[in-house]
Amino acid sequence: MRILPIASGKGGVGKSLVAANLSIALAQSGKKVVLADLDLGASNLHLILGVRAVKQGIGTFLTNAEIEFEEVILPTDYPNLRFIPGDAEIPGMANLKSSQKAKLIRKLRTIEADYIIIDLGAGTSYNTLDFFLSSSRGIIVTAPTLTATLNAYLFLKNSVFRLMNGAFRKSSPAGKYIENLQREGTPLQRVYIPRLLERIMEEDPESYKNFARSMANFHPMLVLNMLEDPEDGKKAARIRRSCKQYLDVDMEHLGVLYFDHLQEIALGSRIPIVAYKPQSVLSQGIYRIADKLIQKQDEGESPLDLMSLEESYQVAEMEAEIDFEAKVQDMENLLHSGALTRGDLIDTIRSQQYEISTLKKENQLLKSKLLKAAENGFQI
């Protein structure tokens, strides 16, 4: 059984849509899949799946001792796929106690399935980080925008600090050093991790070894979502370089997914895109990622070597080119069929040009802020 937590540093990048559609794609391949909504406090995954009657879920299980965990694992309309709702309406679900969190992780690990897909909330709360780190193979979903890629990087940086928290006992020299940094008012986000680890290795070799063991089992994977053109796909390599240079974390690239307006129609109909239009470019991208995960499971979960990691990024860039050509072909087919008028095409282009212009302005603003922050000694 493989647990695949799916997280993002920022909301609005399509994380839940990826989780739902990927679960269905894996189930359609014959794998037994359970999809769990752990976006506690804002659970809405049942709407994407089209599950209308949700009477109980994780919140019910954690707050009612009479409810067994198996009772909140619901069947769906999709063969081989079961679903665990989150219960957003129960107060306090966004702030689980440590005992509740540990209990839930234990229960998830007892489920009989090939895959447990966990949809996590956006951001870097301790609950989200701990659920993400409950597996060595979590998936980060991000988009090509500067804010989304930056937040994906910051999510991984917070994950590394969370691993430190587990590896450094409070009474150890390493634990006391981190505590002193915080007491002095030094924000951990400004700490340059490689330099920090050099200091820890010198002053507390045992804690450093504990952390190194945790990091050796940390192998996050990347999905770049909401692409508009092949150039967007190159943003993944930049995220990878930042993570490798500043966090000593290397990520495998699972693949790219293009933005598709059909997704909005499918969501409005409460039908996942792989069921609404399985032949769409977006759906084919989801199936491609599912195939890669199945291949990894068949070959074993050993970390990829450097050459294979490099290849995963090269393959993803090639897929971005292929998918873009397919999107253009779909547009041309619609135009020639009469389903899409020239006016519609012009409106689409204008809309995209406006979005690109807005993003350029946003990037310029953020770049100026980053330069000012760098001048003030801030490091990311």
BELHUCOR-V78913 format. One record per residue. N is the residue number from 1. RES is the residue in three letters. SS is DSSP state (h for helix, s for strand, l for the rest). PSI is psi in whole degrees, 0 to 359 (NA if undefined). NEAR is the number of other ideal C-beta (glycine too) atoms within 10 Angstrom. Layout:
BEGIN
n=N res=RES ss=SS psi=PSI near=NEAR
n=N res=RES ss=SS psi=PSI near=NEAR
END
This chain:
BEGIN
n=1 res=MET ss=l psi=136 near=14
n=2 res=ARG ss=s psi=128 near=18
n=3 res=ILE ss=s psi=125 near=21
n=4 res=LEU ss=s psi=90 near=19
n=5 res=PRO ss=s psi=139 near=26
n=6 res=ILE ss=s psi=120 near=24
n=7 res=ALA ss=s psi=170 near=30
n=8 res=SER ss=l psi=149 near=27
n=9 res=GLY ss=l psi=348 near=26
n=10 res=LYS ss=l psi=142 near=20
n=11 res=GLY ss=l psi=161 near=15
n=12 res=GLY ss=l psi=14 near=12
n=13 res=VAL ss=l psi=6 near=26
n=14 res=GLY ss=l psi=22 near=21
n=15 res=LYS ss=h psi=312 near=26
n=16 res=SER ss=h psi=324 near=26
n=17 res=LEU ss=h psi=321 near=23
n=18 res=VAL ss=h psi=316 near=23
n=19 res=ALA ss=h psi=313 near=25
n=20 res=ALA ss=h psi=312 near=30
n=21 res=ASN ss=h psi=324 near=28
n=22 res=LEU ss=h psi=322 near=28
n=23 res=SER ss=h psi=316 near=33
n=24 res=ILE ss=h psi=319 near=28
n=25 res=ALA ss=h psi=318 near=27
n=26 res=LEU ss=h psi=320 near=29
n=27 res=ALA ss=h psi=322 near=25
n=28 res=GLN ss=h psi=338 near=18
n=29 res=SER ss=l psi=0 near=15
n=30 res=GLY ss=l psi=0 near=10
n=31 res=LYS ss=l psi=144 near=19
n=32 res=LYS ss=l psi=120 near=17
n=33 res=VAL ss=s psi=140 near=26
n=34 res=VAL ss=s psi=125 near=24
n=35 res=LEU ss=s psi=121 near=30
n=36 res=ALA ss=s psi=130 near=29
n=37 res=ASP ss=s psi=98 near=30
n=38 res=LEU ss=s psi=23 near=25
n=39 res=ASP ss=l psi=65 near=24
n=40 res=LEU ss=l psi=133 near=27
n=41 res=GLY ss=l psi=342 near=19
n=42 res=ALA ss=l psi=41 near=15
n=43 res=SER ss=l psi=125 near=26
n=44 res=ASN ss=l psi=14 near=13
n=45 res=LEU ss=h psi=333 near=27
n=46 res=HIS ss=h psi=332 near=23
n=47 res=LEU ss=h psi=322 near=14
n=48 res=ILE ss=h psi=322 near=21
n=49 res=LEU ss=h psi=344 near=26
n=50 res=GLY ss=l psi=19 near=16
n=51 res=VAL ss=l psi=112 near=17
n=52 res=ARG ss=l psi=323 near=8
n=53 res=ALA ss=l psi=88 near=6
n=54 res=VAL ss=l psi=107 near=21
n=55 res=LYS ss=l psi=334 near=9
n=56 res=GLN ss=l psi=156 near=15
n=57 res=GLY ss=l psi=209 near=28
n=58 res=ILE ss=h psi=320 near=25
n=59 res=GLY ss=h psi=319 near=23
n=60 res=THR ss=h psi=315 near=17
n=61 res=PHE ss=h psi=319 near=23
n=62 res=LEU ss=h psi=340 near=24
n=63 res=THR ss=h psi=354 near=14
n=64 res=ASN ss=l psi=109 near=13
n=65 res=ALA ss=l psi=342 near=7
n=66 res=GLU ss=l psi=350 near=7
n=67 res=ILE ss=l psi=125 near=15
n=68 res=GLU ss=l psi=150 near=11
n=69 res=PHE ss=h psi=322 near=17
n=70 res=GLU ss=h psi=336 near=10
n=71 res=GLU ss=h psi=340 near=13
n=72 res=VAL ss=h psi=5 near=24
n=73 res=ILE ss=s psi=107 near=18
n=74 res=LEU ss=s psi=148 near=19
n=75 res=PRO ss=s psi=161 near=10
n=76 res=THR ss=l psi=177 near=18
n=77 res=ASP ss=l psi=356 near=11
n=78 res=TYR ss=l psi=122 near=21
n=79 res=PRO ss=l psi=140 near=11
n=80 res=ASN ss=l psi=2 near=19
n=81 res=LEU ss=s psi=126 near=24
n=82 res=ARG ss=s psi=163 near=19
n=83 res=PHE ss=s psi=138 near=24
n=84 res=ILE ss=s psi=107 near=27
n=85 res=PRO ss=l psi=165 near=24
n=86 res=GLY ss=l psi=333 near=26
n=87 res=ASP ss=l psi=76 near=22
n=88 res=ALA ss=l psi=341 near=19
n=89 res=GLU ss=l psi=351 near=11
n=90 res=ILE ss=l psi=120 near=19
n=91 res=PRO ss=l psi=142 near=9
n=92 res=GLY ss=l psi=357 near=13
n=93 res=MET ss=l psi=337 near=23
n=94 res=ALA ss=l psi=347 near=17
n=95 res=ASN ss=l psi=73 near=12
n=96 res=LEU ss=l psi=149 near=23
n=97 res=LYS ss=l psi=159 near=11
n=98 res=SER ss=h psi=322 near=10
n=99 res=SER ss=h psi=322 near=9
n=100 res=GLN ss=h psi=320 near=18
n=101 res=LYS ss=h psi=314 near=17
n=102 res=ALA ss=h psi=320 near=13
n=103 res=LYS ss=h psi=317 near=15
n=104 res=LEU ss=h psi=318 near=22
n=105 res=ILE ss=h psi=319 near=16
n=106 res=ARG ss=h psi=316 near=11
n=107 res=LYS ss=h psi=320 near=19
n=108 res=LEU ss=h psi=324 near=23
n=109 res=ARG ss=h psi=347 near=12
n=110 res=THR ss=l psi=354 near=9
n=111 res=ILE ss=l psi=136 near=18
n=112 res=GLU ss=l psi=106 near=7
n=113 res=ALA ss=l psi=164 near=21
n=114 res=ASP ss=l psi=324 near=17
n=115 res=TYR ss=s psi=136 near=24
n=116 res=ILE ss=s psi=110 near=23
n=117 res=ILE ss=s psi=123 near=28
n=118 res=ILE ss=s psi=116 near=25
n=119 res=ASP ss=s psi=113 near=28
n=120 res=LEU ss=s psi=160 near=26
n=121 res=GLY ss=l psi=156 near=23
n=122 res=ALA ss=l psi=157 near=20
n=123 res=GLY ss=l psi=188 near=17
n=124 res=THR ss=l psi=41 near=20
n=125 res=SER ss=l psi=159 near=17
n=126 res=TYR ss=h psi=322 near=14
n=127 res=ASN ss=h psi=313 near=22
n=128 res=THR ss=h psi=315 near=25
n=129 res=LEU ss=h psi=318 near=23
n=130 res=ASP ss=h psi=321 near=20
n=131 res=PHE ss=h psi=322 near=26
n=132 res=PHE ss=h psi=320 near=24
n=133 res=LEU ss=l psi=0 near=21
n=134 res=SER ss=l psi=349 near=19
n=135 res=SER ss=l psi=149 near=22
n=136 res=SER ss=l psi=351 near=14
n=137 res=ARG ss=l psi=53 near=18
n=138 res=GLY ss=l psi=157 near=24
n=139 res=ILE ss=s psi=128 near=27
n=140 res=ILE ss=s psi=123 near=27
n=141 res=VAL ss=s psi=129 near=29
n=142 res=THR ss=s psi=175 near=28
n=143 res=ALA ss=s psi=167 near=25
n=144 res=PRO ss=l psi=350 near=24
n=145 res=THR ss=l psi=154 near=19
n=146 res=LEU ss=h psi=316 near=17
n=147 res=THR ss=h psi=321 near=17
n=148 res=ALA ss=h psi=316 near=24
n=149 res=THR ss=h psi=322 near=21
n=150 res=LEU ss=h psi=317 near=18
n=151 res=ASN ss=h psi=329 near=22
n=152 res=ALA ss=h psi=316 near=28
n=153 res=TYR ss=h psi=315 near=22
n=154 res=LEU ss=h psi=327 near=16
n=155 res=PHE ss=h psi=316 near=23
n=156 res=LEU ss=h psi=325 near=26
n=157 res=LYS ss=h psi=318 near=22
n=158 res=ASN ss=h psi=327 near=20
n=159 res=SER ss=h psi=319 near=24
n=160 res=VAL ss=h psi=317 near=23
n=161 res=PHE ss=h psi=325 near=18
n=162 res=ARG ss=h psi=323 near=18
n=163 res=LEU ss=h psi=322 near=20
n=164 res=MET ss=h psi=317 near=22
n=165 res=ASN ss=h psi=323 near=15
n=166 res=GLY ss=h psi=332 near=12
n=167 res=ALA ss=h psi=332 near=21
n=168 res=PHE ss=l psi=111 near=23
n=169 res=ARG ss=l psi=146 near=14
n=170 res=LYS ss=l psi=328 near=10
n=171 res=SER ss=l psi=352 near=7
n=172 res=SER ss=l psi=159 near=17
n=173 res=PRO ss=h psi=323 near=17
n=174 res=ALA ss=h psi=315 near=25
n=175 res=GLY ss=h psi=319 near=18
n=176 res=LYS ss=h psi=326 near=16
n=177 res=TYR ss=h psi=316 near=16
n=178 res=ILE ss=h psi=318 near=22
n=179 res=GLU ss=h psi=321 near=12
n=180 res=ASN ss=h psi=322 near=10
n=181 res=LEU ss=h psi=315 near=15
n=182 res=GLN ss=h psi=323 near=11
n=183 res=ARG ss=h psi=328 near=9
n=184 res=GLU ss=l psi=356 near=7
n=185 res=GLY ss=l psi=16 near=6
n=186 res=THR ss=l psi=113 near=12
n=187 res=PRO ss=l psi=133 near=9
n=188 res=LEU ss=h psi=333 near=15
n=189 res=GLN ss=h psi=342 near=13
n=190 res=ARG ss=h psi=355 near=13
n=191 res=VAL ss=l psi=133 near=15
n=192 res=TYR ss=l psi=107 near=11
n=193 res=ILE ss=h psi=314 near=18
n=194 res=PRO ss=h psi=319 near=10
n=195 res=ARG ss=h psi=322 near=10
n=196 res=LEU ss=h psi=316 near=17
n=197 res=LEU ss=h psi=327 near=18
n=198 res=GLU ss=h psi=318 near=12
n=199 res=ARG ss=h psi=317 near=13
n=200 res=ILE ss=h psi=319 near=22
n=201 res=MET ss=h psi=325 near=15
n=202 res=GLU ss=h psi=317 near=10
n=203 res=GLU ss=h psi=335 near=14
n=204 res=ASP ss=l psi=75 near=20
n=205 res=PRO ss=h psi=325 near=12
n=206 res=GLU ss=h psi=315 near=13
n=207 res=SER ss=h psi=323 near=21
n=208 res=TYR ss=h psi=320 near=19
n=209 res=LYS ss=h psi=319 near=12
n=210 res=ASN ss=h psi=316 near=19
n=211 res=PHE ss=h psi=319 near=22
n=212 res=ALA ss=h psi=324 near=13
n=213 res=ARG ss=h psi=319 near=11
n=214 res=SER ss=h psi=317 near=17
n=215 res=MET ss=h psi=329 near=17
n=216 res=ALA ss=h psi=338 near=10
n=217 res=ASN ss=l psi=8 near=12
n=218 res=PHE ss=l psi=107 near=21
n=219 res=HIS ss=l psi=72 near=19
n=220 res=PRO ss=l psi=156 near=23
n=221 res=MET ss=s psi=153 near=22
n=222 res=LEU ss=s psi=138 near=23
n=223 res=VAL ss=s psi=123 near=25
n=224 res=LEU ss=s psi=114 near=28
n=225 res=ASN ss=s psi=163 near=23
n=226 res=MET ss=s psi=38 near=22
n=227 res=LEU ss=s psi=151 near=24
n=228 res=GLU ss=l psi=328 near=16
n=229 res=ASP ss=l psi=168 near=15
n=230 res=PRO ss=h psi=331 near=18
n=231 res=GLU ss=h psi=328 near=12
n=232 res=ASP ss=h psi=327 near=20
n=233 res=GLY ss=h psi=338 near=24
n=234 res=LYS ss=h psi=347 near=14
n=235 res=LYS ss=h psi=333 near=20
n=236 res=ALA ss=h psi=320 near=27
n=237 res=ALA ss=h psi=327 near=15
n=238 res=ARG ss=h psi=318 near=12
n=239 res=ILE ss=h psi=316 near=22
n=240 res=ARG ss=h psi=315 near=21
n=241 res=ARG ss=h psi=317 near=11
n=242 res=SER ss=h psi=315 near=18
n=243 res=CYS ss=h psi=322 near=21
n=244 res=LYS ss=h psi=318 near=13
n=245 res=GLN ss=h psi=317 near=11
n=246 res=TYR ss=h psi=341 near=17
n=247 res=LEU ss=h psi=348 near=19
n=248 res=ASP ss=l psi=38 near=14
n=249 res=VAL ss=l psi=126 near=21
n=250 res=ASP ss=l psi=135 near=17
n=251 res=MET ss=l psi=143 near=24
n=252 res=GLU ss=s psi=143 near=21
n=253 res=HIS ss=s psi=114 near=25
n=254 res=LEU ss=s psi=332 near=25
n=255 res=GLY ss=s psi=177 near=24
n=256 res=VAL ss=s psi=153 near=30
n=257 res=LEU ss=s psi=129 near=30
n=258 res=TYR ss=s psi=149 near=25
n=259 res=PHE ss=l psi=139 near=20
n=260 res=ASP ss=l psi=124 near=19
n=261 res=HIS ss=l psi=339 near=10
n=262 res=LEU ss=h psi=334 near=16
n=263 res=GLN ss=h psi=322 near=22
n=264 res=GLU ss=h psi=321 near=11
n=265 res=ILE ss=h psi=316 near=13
n=266 res=ALA ss=h psi=318 near=24
n=267 res=LEU ss=h psi=319 near=17
n=268 res=GLY ss=h psi=331 near=8
n=269 res=SER ss=l psi=0 near=11
n=270 res=ARG ss=l psi=41 near=14
n=271 res=ILE ss=l psi=120 near=16
n=272 res=PRO ss=l psi=148 near=24
n=273 res=ILE ss=h psi=327 near=25
n=274 res=VAL ss=h psi=339 near=26
n=275 res=ALA ss=h psi=326 near=19
n=276 res=TYR ss=h psi=313 near=18
n=277 res=LYS ss=l psi=84 near=16
n=278 res=PRO ss=l psi=339 near=16
n=279 res=GLN ss=l psi=359 near=9
n=280 res=SER ss=l psi=160 near=20
n=281 res=VAL ss=h psi=320 near=22
n=282 res=LEU ss=h psi=313 near=28
n=283 res=SER ss=h psi=318 near=24
n=284 res=GLN ss=h psi=327 near=17
n=285 res=GLY ss=h psi=320 near=28
n=286 res=ILE ss=h psi=313 near=26
n=287 res=TYR ss=h psi=324 near=19
n=288 res=ARG ss=h psi=318 near=19
n=289 res=ILE ss=h psi=319 near=22
n=290 res=ALA ss=h psi=318 near=25
n=291 res=ASP ss=h psi=320 near=14
n=292 res=LYS ss=h psi=319 near=17
n=293 res=LEU ss=h psi=319 near=22
n=294 res=ILE ss=h psi=319 near=18
n=295 res=GLN ss=h psi=320 near=9
n=296 res=LYS ss=h psi=319 near=17
n=297 res=GLN ss=h psi=319 near=15
n=298 res=ASP ss=h psi=326 near=7
n=299 res=GLU ss=h psi=351 near=8
n=300 res=GLY ss=l psi=157 near=6
n=301 res=GLU ss=l psi=23 near=11
n=302 res=SER ss=l psi=145 near=8
n=303 res=PRO ss=l psi=148 near=14
n=304 res=LEU ss=l psi=148 near=16
n=305 res=ASP ss=l psi=173 near=9
n=306 res=LEU ss=h psi=320 near=8
n=307 res=MET ss=h psi=319 near=7
n=308 res=SER ss=h psi=323 near=10
n=309 res=LEU ss=h psi=315 near=17
n=310 res=GLU ss=h psi=318 near=15
n=311 res=GLU ss=h psi=325 near=14
n=312 res=SER ss=h psi=327 near=19
n=313 res=TYR ss=h psi=322 near=18
n=314 res=GLN ss=h psi=318 near=11
n=315 res=VAL ss=h psi=318 near=16
n=316 res=ALA ss=h psi=320 near=22
n=317 res=GLU ss=h psi=323 near=17
n=318 res=MET ss=h psi=319 near=13
n=319 res=GLU ss=h psi=325 near=21
n=320 res=ALA ss=h psi=320 near=24
n=321 res=GLU ss=h psi=314 near=13
n=322 res=ILE ss=h psi=315 near=16
n=323 res=ASP ss=h psi=324 near=22
n=324 res=PHE ss=h psi=318 near=20
n=325 res=GLU ss=h psi=321 near=12
n=326 res=ALA ss=h psi=320 near=16
n=327 res=LYS ss=h psi=317 near=19
n=328 res=VAL ss=h psi=318 near=12
n=329 res=GLN ss=h psi=319 near=11
n=330 res=ASP ss=h psi=319 near=16
n=331 res=MET ss=h psi=317 near=14
n=332 res=GLU ss=h psi=320 near=12
n=333 res=ASN ss=h psi=320 near=11
n=334 res=LEU ss=h psi=320 near=14
n=335 res=LEU ss=h psi=316 near=14
n=336 res=HIS ss=h psi=334 near=9
n=337 res=SER ss=h psi=345 near=8
n=338 res=GLY ss=l psi=352 near=7
n=339 res=ALA ss=l psi=335 near=9
n=340 res=LEU ss=l psi=117 near=16
n=341 res=THR ss=l psi=166 near=11
n=342 res=ARG ss=h psi=326 near=8
n=343 res=GLY ss=h psi=318 near=8
n=344 res=ASP ss=h psi=317 near=13
n=345 res=LEU ss=h psi=317 near=14
n=346 res=ILE ss=h psi=317 near=10
n=347 res=ASP ss=h psi=320 near=11
n=348 res=THR ss=h psi=315 near=13
n=349 res=ILE ss=h psi=317 near=10
n=350 res=ARG ss=h psi=318 near=10
n=351 res=SER ss=h psi=317 near=11
n=352 res=GLN ss=h psi=321 near=13
n=353 res=GLN ss=h psi=321 near=10
n=354 res=TYR ss=h psi=316 near=10
n=355 res=GLU ss=h psi=318 near=12
n=356 res=ILE ss=h psi=317 near=12
n=357 res=SER ss=h psi=317 near=10
n=358 res=THR ss=h psi=317 near=10
n=359 res=LEU ss=h psi=323 near=15
n=360 res=LYS ss=h psi=317 near=10
n=361 res=LYS ss=h psi=319 near=10
n=362 res=GLU ss=h psi=318 near=13
n=363 res=ASN ss=h psi=317 near=13
n=364 res=GLN ss=h psi=318 near=11
n=365 res=LEU ss=h psi=314 near=11
n=366 res=LEU ss=h psi=323 near=14
n=367 res=LYS ss=h psi=319 near=11
n=368 res=SER ss=h psi=322 near=10
n=369 res=LYS ss=h psi=319 near=11
n=370 res=LEU ss=h psi=321 near=14
n=371 res=LEU ss=h psi=318 near=10
n=372 res=LYS ss=h psi=320 near=10
n=373 res=ALA ss=h psi=320 near=13
n=374 res=ALA ss=h psi=322 near=11
n=375 res=GLU ss=h psi=332 near=8
n=376 res=ASN ss=l psi=6 near=8
n=377 res=GLY ss=l psi=6 near=7
n=378 res=PHE ss=l psi=133 near=13
n=379 res=GLN ss=l psi=141 near=12
n=380 res=ILE ss=l psi=NA near=14
END
